[in-house]
Amino acid sequence: MEMTVGIHNYVTPRLNTSFKNSCVLRTQLPVGRTLSSCTFKTPSFSHSRRSPLHSFIKCSVSEAEATDTATEKVEFVRRNDIRNIAIVAHVDHGKTTLVDAMLKQAKVFRDNQVVEERIMDSNDLERERGITILSKNTSITYKDTKMNIIDTPGHSDFGGEVERVLNMVEGILLVVDSVEGPMPQTRFVLKKALEFGHAVVVVVNKIDRPSARPEFVINSTFELFIELNASDEQCDFQAVYASGIKGMAGLDPDNLADDLGPLFETIIRCIPGPRVKKDGALQMLVTSTEYDEHKGRIAIGRLHAGILNRGMDVRICTPDDACRFGKVSELFVFEKFSRAPAESVEAGDICAVCGVGDVQIGETIADKADGKPLPTISVEEPTVKMAFSINTSPFVGREGKYVTSRNLRDRLYRELERNLAMKVEDGETADTFLVSGRGTLHLTILIENMRRENYEFMVGPPKVINKKVDDKVLEPYEIATVEVPEEHMGAVVELLGKRRGQMFDMQGVGSEGTTLLKYKIPTRGLLGLRNAILTASRGTAILNTIFDSYGPWAGDMTTRDLGSLVAFEDGTSTSYALASSQERGQLFIKPGVEVYKGQIVGIHQRPGDLALNVCKKKAATNVRSNKEVSVVLDTPLDYSLDDCIEYIQEDELVEVTPKSVRMSKNPKMNKKGR
């Protein structure tokens, strides 16, 4: 067999390995590389680990194969007028900013329209925290091709959001920072996309950073593909270099176009259109749900087969073959930045359906006469659990509207309808519920949302979910990466060592004197770690974690050395009492704050708890031998909800109300630490 190899400046489209008679291979090599750094086999095609190749094989097929393909096309049709893509990346690598630029350049907004930054982060909580929490759909049109774009979260705690939307797409844009390269969540989302067999376009974002190192990032990404056992076609990824904030992209890091044109062209060229049964029976997998006050529940998903019409009678199928019937009252497609009403939707497009009020994520909306369910969505198991219970403090009912166990139960079970990675089960008592999630942040976001909806309740400390295999206890382990300046590295390494972390990699990052540490650490050791690492590094360290696997129990560990300062009577705090109390540790409260017996009012400077009277008043006698002495109080610690959940121990609770977050000792636990 004859093979021609030629070197070209531009990366050419996707790889096709099924060739028989002749093959033309064009490949781009990094500067300074020779053809000897690549390995070619015939008829299969493989790369050595040294070189990320971007190749294109043109093939001629025998007549017999052409006949087979024609037979298949009766069953499946490839739509070329649509591209369904998900944008996935590690947190803060610039997904949402890149989507902003794509929307602006596709003329989604008027020239004089005021547009906020990170417009896809529409939730209040997302804007406050600067992170994406929920996956969201939008679409743009480029040269008569409609692109359905799904923006996904970057935190590993919201990995369930990424897993469920991968059913809706044929390809992904893997956004990687031009300095950091692939990070833990990059690995997670890429692994899931490769399992689905999706096409991958790698976008090296923030290429305008002074310490950008694109060649290192591409090589690291290629090695990640190899580690994840990607196929030859998937390893042959196209790389695009971009600056999301400037709205520029190019196929060469030193030669960017003035717009994102090269990125749009690459999406059309490298990501295939949906492969659908156009004339088959209707099938639509529900991958997301929303709620509207007027329209009720809205089911969102991709049409896999057939045509869906407004007013159509449908069958709702579940994986266990239990079916019920419904009717589509309204039908929407995603156009630009909103939902546009549609009379009918063809297979391959992403749409929103109203009228089927009881539909759940993972169910199939199918043809009424000949409906069959699609495989349901599977997500990874949760690793952390917390106990939610009704508020039992003396201040119950002062600020919240929903305070009963029935209110709490209804709200928690309602969360399961759209949050696939979460689990809820009844606790030991009627007013306690065990909620399991992917991580502390996953559960904290739920708590914060409930708080804003006027719920009032208490939560216990996060605990890991262990497994028992062959009478051995296994606990979840995570991969933790810490970016820390060299001068604080010693303190951080000592801290992670105390929490049973095992370092397996250490390397310098860029030219900024920063070191990247990689640890395998029990999930237990991560509880309360974020604040401790920030303290040890004077606020300069960046911690990222991702679930790795279950492993042997690592043994006992202490996550907090100091005890708590506890109020021993109800009342209002006074300056006089706080002046003497602050000598015992750091306080959480200021004068004039109402407290109750058992409330945690500060951090003790020694191990063990200490009961204090923070409501004591100065004796009011008629003899004044000395004039009034001015009291100087330290600024109290301002702990957020996340900080409180990280701080509490086994015998402590966090009281959550719409206006306040307090911590208290658990009255049901007779642990005497004082």
C-alpha angles and dihedrals in degrees: 000000000000120000127186119199121193133170117231135181097229128061109241129214133285127318125253116189101181098098129144118170109021137002135192113200122195119180138176118219126195116255113284094020124121131206089256088072089068129068122211127190129184130256091002121051128222141165130222114237092250101072132046101217127201105196142166126204120196111201138191115212129209120251091250091057091047089056091051090051091051090053091052092050090066086066103036132030126194113224111213097184094070136056120189112199138168121208109219132176147131116287115286095012090120109260098141093043090052090051088051090056092046091052093048094048092047087060093243090146130050116256091247096041117120107232124186123224116265091015092180090065092078098153116097091229091051092052093048095049097035092230137110113244104167130043111243135194130223135150140213134189121229121178094337092311117116113217116199105203125195118196111207135194120263100207116098089225089069095046089122089068089057094045095054097047094051086077089066100054142064097205144015137219104223105204114203128182112246092228106031098041120193113358132188096278090045087061093048097050093042091051091053093047092049091050088057089050093239124165112250130212112189114216113195098206131194089034088159092069111118093234096044114147107185097170092055091047093051092048092048091048091049091051089051089055089052092048090052091053094244117183120253090257092053094046087056091075125164115237122213122186115214148166106212095190092052094039094233132133141169145164091244123054091221096046113052122172120234091251142022093272094118089053093051091047091050092051091052093045102041105031114067124225119253116289105222145166097243095181096034129105115287116275126169123167113213107226101164140020133202133184128228123186092225103032099036120213116006118203117208125195148118122278106236098182142006130006126296117210131192111258091022121148110234141180120234109214128194125201091254091059095251106142136188133177134244144160129240106233097177135012128201137182126199112256120174107315100338145048115269122201115247134188094211140002126207126218114280097039127104114237144169121233128202129191100050096098101178100044117132133204110272095031123116125235101211145170112294095229103033106019121158126180122246120225108284125243115268122199132183121269122265119256104194131053135190133190116237117196140165117277110267099174122117088251095061116142097014097110109008130078099200110052108141127098090243091057090047094047094049092049095048094048090046088058090061091065092074105013102076097176092058128085130194127194134169115265132222093283131041092252097049128083129186112221118192126196145158095271146332093282091053090057095039091058089054090049092049092049092049090048090055089050089061098259120148120200146125130251131199127219119291114262130191121245109238127198129215116218121172090346090304122119113232123192131194118265126199135199108239121194118193124191107201136162112253094246091062097039095099094057092047094048090050092050094050091046091057089055093056095258119158117208115221102166139025126177142156118255122215122311097301099094092251124144125210113215121191120199138177104218136167113257087237088064091056094058105105092000099116096067093041091053092048090051093048093049097038091246096306103104123095116207124198126176138186131182112258113173146301116280141168119303106273096211133247120329136176116230097179127035100185131069130225134261108233129196111235100198141029119258145086121305117246133204090235093057095041092053091065094035094058089065087068096057144300118324131219096199139064130210118291096033120132113237135178135212110282095022115137107238101172151344116280115229090226136044115278130043125281126203114222137184104229093167098061113131127210112261109261105217128160093237115084110185093163131036119246113290115220113236120221112205127193117240107266120240111261106216119190124211090266091050093050093050090050092048104050123095133209095285096044136084138199115228109212121197131159092261106023143043114200134170125218142170114265105251091203092062117078094200107143109207097149 
